[in-house]
Amino acid sequence: PMTELDGEPIRGTTPTRHLDMTRVLDWEVQQIVDALKEAGAYENTLILFTSDNGGLWDPKAQKLGYLPGGGWRGSKNLPYEGGHRVPFIAVWPGHIKPGSESHAMVNGTDILATVAQLAGTSLGEKQAMDSFTICPLLIGEAPSQARDELMLQAGSQCESESTGGAVEDD
């Protein structure tokens, strides 16, 4: 496990290992942003930050106000909204208004159609048929194909939240 970053202690500097990991992730993202800025590419880069499922259930961190499920019931590998709803953060200088927010329903599959459109290419008629571009949504316009519903696979652990995706801390 990572114990320090650039000589600064990490392991054990937060109340849980999960929060230590979140701190490492924060540092890693900052390194990418700094490198893009140094290369002069930041202003022309779309950064998408999301997850494939809900956050880990971390009771110790939750008592301190850390809610990886955003307050929704459930966590990673559970069938409730907290196990599936995830943040979708997009930064694109000059295109996305900082601080803007949307409650539109999107799916990770939509990244493919979005990137294809931005790259100036198109997907074949039988390729990624469940992927819709979210370019309009990113710039504050109504999406051309809005989703009304999503089908999600339930987690393999459907019992109580207290056992699903628990983080063991030593």
Buried (B, 14 or more C-beta within 10 A) or exposed (E): EEEEEEEEEBBEEBBBBBBBBBBBEEBEEEEEBEEBEEEEEBEEBBBBEEBEBBBBBBEBBBEEEBBBBEEBEBBBBBBBBBBBBBEBEBBBEEBBEEEEEBEEEBBBBBBBBBBBBBEEEEBEEEEBEEBBBBBBBBBEEEBEEEBEEEEEEEBEBEEEBEEBBBBEBE
